[in-house]
């Protein structure tokens, strides 16, 4: 797939920028003032240090349940890119995080825009220090490898893996990627607690059977379609 990269020094949000894009456009920035993750959680990054990227992907002709599995397919691409960049052990944490040894390396935020999907990816590249509230929960390519990397090279590694995975995902769905996803599922076989919304008064708890082929999380035999999962109670 051919990508058209549109870069800004600063922006409010690359996902917002991507709303005006066409399939194949990739919006990047050195810094964004209104970056966010799922459930409207804030996502902050120092200027010029990390990958801030939103790719526009054509999802025309696909049913909604098929499109809903896109974040997991993108998670596989990010894990493979991390491996290419020297990081072993990157894992998918449903629904949208990439962890290394339990610490967050990257996050994914997919949004629909008509027949297009906007795939926002934030990856910690050259961060050495994190704010106190996330210092124990975050990592970066630099911390994992000891190497400083050009952010553009990391971008190209991620886009290269997305390019190889997208045709398979579009044609055959998540099932065709299943054998590769299962070993990367960091919640499978763990006791988990799922908040369906922030401050969920009745979080769901149970043994996790992992990510299902439909993109949901199987917990104690039930499908969870959206939420925030943590290990243990």
C-alpha positions as CSV (number, residue, x, y, z in Angstrom):
1,X,0.0,0.0,0.0
2,X,1.2,3.5,-0.9
3,X,1.0,6.0,1.9
4,X,0.9,9.8,1.6
5,X,2.5,11.3,4.7
6,X,1.3,14.8,5.8
7,X,3.4,16.2,8.6
8,X,2.9,19.2,10.9
9,X,5.3,20.5,13.6
10,X,2.2,20.9,15.9
11,X,-1.5,20.2,15.8
12,X,-4.5,19.8,18.1
13,X,-4.9,16.1,17.1
14,X,-3.7,14.0,14.2
15,X,-7.0,12.0,14.4
16,X,-8.9,15.3,13.9
17,X,-6.6,16.2,11.0
18,X,-7.3,12.8,9.4
19,X,-11.0,13.5,9.2
20,X,-10.3,15.6,6.1
21,X,-8.0,12.9,4.6
22,X,-8.4,10.3,1.9
23,X,-7.6,6.6,2.1
24,X,-3.8,6.2,2.2
25,X,-3.2,9.6,3.9
26,X,-1.1,9.5,7.1
27,X,-1.1,12.5,9.4
28,X,1.8,13.0,11.7
29,X,3.0,15.7,14.1
30,X,5.9,16.4,16.4
31,X,3.5,17.5,19.1
32,X,-0.3,17.6,19.6
33,X,-2.2,19.6,22.2
34,X,-5.4,17.6,22.4
35,X,-4.2,14.0,22.0
36,X,-6.5,11.4,23.5
37,X,-6.9,7.7,23.9
38,X,-10.0,5.5,24.4
39,X,-12.8,6.7,26.7
40,X,-11.4,10.2,26.2
41,X,-8.3,9.5,28.3
42,X,-5.6,12.2,27.7
43,X,-2.5,11.2,25.8
44,X,0.5,13.4,26.2
45,X,3.9,13.3,24.5
46,X,6.9,15.6,24.6
47,X,7.6,17.5,21.4
48,X,9.5,15.5,18.7
49,X,10.2,12.5,20.9
50,X,7.5,10.0,20.0
51,X,5.5,8.7,17.1
52,X,2.2,10.5,16.7
53,X,0.3,9.3,13.7
54,X,-3.1,8.8,12.2
55,X,-3.6,6.7,9.1
56,X,-6.7,6.8,6.9
57,X,-7.9,3.4,5.8
58,X,-10.6,2.4,3.3
59,X,-13.3,0.2,4.9
60,X,-15.9,0.6,2.2
61,X,-17.9,-2.6,1.6
62,X,-17.1,-4.1,4.9
63,X,-19.8,-4.9,7.5
64,X,-19.6,-3.2,10.9
65,X,-18.6,-6.4,12.8
66,X,-15.6,-6.8,10.4
67,X,-14.5,-3.2,10.8
68,X,-14.8,-3.5,14.6
69,X,-11.8,-6.0,14.6
70,X,-9.5,-3.5,13.0
71,X,-7.8,-2.3,16.3
72,X,-6.7,-5.9,17.0
73,X,-5.3,-6.3,13.4
74,X,-3.4,-3.0,13.9
75,X,-2.2,-4.2,17.2
76,X,-0.6,-7.2,15.5
77,X,1.1,-4.8,13.0
78,X,2.5,-2.7,15.8
79,X,3.8,-5.7,17.7
80,X,5.6,-6.9,14.5
81,X,7.0,-3.4,13.9
82,X,8.3,-3.4,17.5
83,X,10.0,-6.7,16.9
84,X,11.6,-5.4,13.7
85,X,12.9,-2.5,15.8
86,X,14.6,-4.8,18.3
87,X,12.0,-5.1,21.0
88,X,11.1,-8.6,22.0
89,X,8.0,-9.5,23.9
90,X,5.6,-6.8,22.7
91,X,2.0,-8.0,23.4
92,X,-1.5,-6.9,22.6
93,X,-3.6,-5.8,25.6
94,X,-7.3,-5.7,24.5
95,X,-8.6,-3.5,23.2
96,X,-6.0,-1.0,22.1
97,X,-2.7,-1.1,24.0
98,X,0.7,-2.6,23.2
99,X,2.7,-3.7,26.3
100,X,6.2,-4.9,26.9
101,X,6.7,-6.7,30.2
102,X,3.5,-5.2,31.4
103,X,4.4,-1.6,30.5
104,X,2.7,0.4,27.8
105,X,4.7,1.0,24.6
106,X,1.9,2.1,22.3
107,X,-1.8,2.9,22.1
108,X,-4.2,2.6,19.2
109,X,-7.4,4.7,18.7
110,X,-9.6,3.7,15.7
111,X,-12.5,6.0,14.7
112,X,-15.0,5.7,11.8
113,X,-15.4,8.6,9.4
114,X,-18.0,7.4,6.9
115,X,-16.5,4.6,4.7
116,X,-13.1,5.4,6.1
117,X,-11.4,4.3,9.4
118,X,-8.9,6.7,11.1
119,X,-6.3,4.7,12.9
120,X,-4.5,6.7,15.5
121,X,-1.2,5.3,16.8
122,X,0.9,6.8,19.6
123,X,4.2,5.0,20.3
124,X,6.8,5.9,22.9
125,X,10.1,6.1,20.9
126,X,12.8,8.1,22.5
127,X,11.3,8.8,26.0
128,X,13.7,8.2,28.9
129,X,11.5,9.6,31.7
130,X,7.7,9.6,32.2
131,X,5.5,11.6,34.6
132,X,5.2,10.2,38.1
133,X,1.6,8.9,37.6
134,X,2.7,6.7,34.7
135,X,6.4,6.1,35.4
136,X,5.8,2.6,36.5
137,X,3.4,1.7,33.7
138,X,5.1,3.0,30.6
139,X,8.1,2.1,28.5
140,X,9.7,3.2,25.1
141,X,11.8,1.8,22.3
142,X,14.8,3.6,23.8
143,X,14.3,2.1,27.3
144,X,13.9,-1.4,25.8
145,X,16.8,-1.3,23.4
146,X,19.1,1.5,24.6
147,X,19.0,3.0,21.1
148,X,17.7,6.4,20.0
149,X,15.7,6.1,16.8
150,X,14.5,8.5,14.1
151,X,10.7,8.8,14.6
152,X,10.2,8.8,10.8
153,X,12.0,5.4,10.6
154,X,9.7,4.0,13.3
155,X,6.7,5.4,11.4
156,X,7.8,3.6,8.3
157,X,8.3,0.3,10.2
158,X,4.7,0.5,11.5
159,X,3.3,1.5,8.1
160,X,5.1,-1.3,6.5
161,X,3.6,-3.9,8.8
162,X,0.1,-2.4,8.4
163,X,0.5,-2.6,4.6
164,X,1.3,-6.3,4.8
165,X,-1.6,-7.1,7.3
166,X,-4.4,-4.9,5.8
167,X,-5.0,-6.9,2.6
168,X,-5.3,-10.2,4.6
169,X,-7.6,-8.6,7.2
170,X,-9.8,-7.0,4.6
171,X,-10.1,-10.1,2.5
172,X,-10.4,-12.8,5.1
173,X,-11.0,-11.0,8.4
174,X,-9.4,-11.5,11.8
175,X,-9.6,-15.3,11.5
176,X,-6.8,-15.3,9.0
177,X,-4.5,-13.6,11.5
178,X,-5.6,-15.7,14.4
179,X,-2.6,-18.0,14.7
180,X,-0.3,-14.9,15.0
181,X,-2.6,-13.0,17.4
182,X,-3.1,-15.7,20.1
183,X,0.5,-15.9,21.3
184,X,0.5,-12.1,21.6
185,X,-2.7,-11.9,23.7
186,X,-1.4,-10.8,27.2
187,X,-4.8,-11.2,29.0
188,X,-5.4,-14.8,27.8
189,X,-5.5,-17.2,30.8
190,X,-5.4,-14.3,33.4
191,X,-7.9,-13.3,36.0
192,X,-9.2,-9.9,34.8
193,X,-11.4,-7.0,35.8
194,X,-13.2,-5.1,33.1
195,X,-14.7,-1.6,33.4
196,X,-17.2,-1.0,30.6
197,X,-17.0,2.7,31.3
198,X,-15.0,4.9,33.5
199,X,-16.1,4.5,37.2
200,X,-18.1,1.5,36.3
201,X,-20.1,0.6,39.5
202,X,-20.3,-3.1,38.5
203,X,-17.0,-4.1,36.8
204,X,-17.1,-7.6,35.3
205,X,-14.5,-10.1,36.7
206,X,-13.4,-13.5,35.7
207,X,-10.9,-15.8,34.0
208,X,-10.1,-14.4,30.6
209,X,-10.2,-16.7,27.6
210,X,-8.6,-14.1,25.4
211,X,-9.5,-12.0,22.4
212,X,-12.2,-13.7,20.3
213,X,-12.2,-13.8,16.5
214,X,-14.9,-11.1,16.5
215,X,-12.6,-8.7,18.4
216,X,-14.4,-9.0,21.7
217,X,-12.8,-10.1,24.9
218,X,-14.0,-13.5,26.3
219,X,-14.3,-13.3,30.1
220,X,-15.8,-16.2,32.1
221,X,-17.5,-17.3,28.8
222,X,-19.1,-13.9,28.1
223,X,-18.2,-11.5,25.3
224,X,-17.1,-8.0,26.4
225,X,-17.3,-5.6,23.5
226,X,-15.9,-2.4,25.0
227,X,-14.2,-1.4,28.1
228,X,-10.9,-1.2,30.0
229,X,-9.4,-4.5,31.3
230,X,-6.9,-4.9,34.1
231,X,-5.2,-8.0,35.4
232,X,-6.5,-9.2,38.8
233,X,-8.9,-7.4,41.1
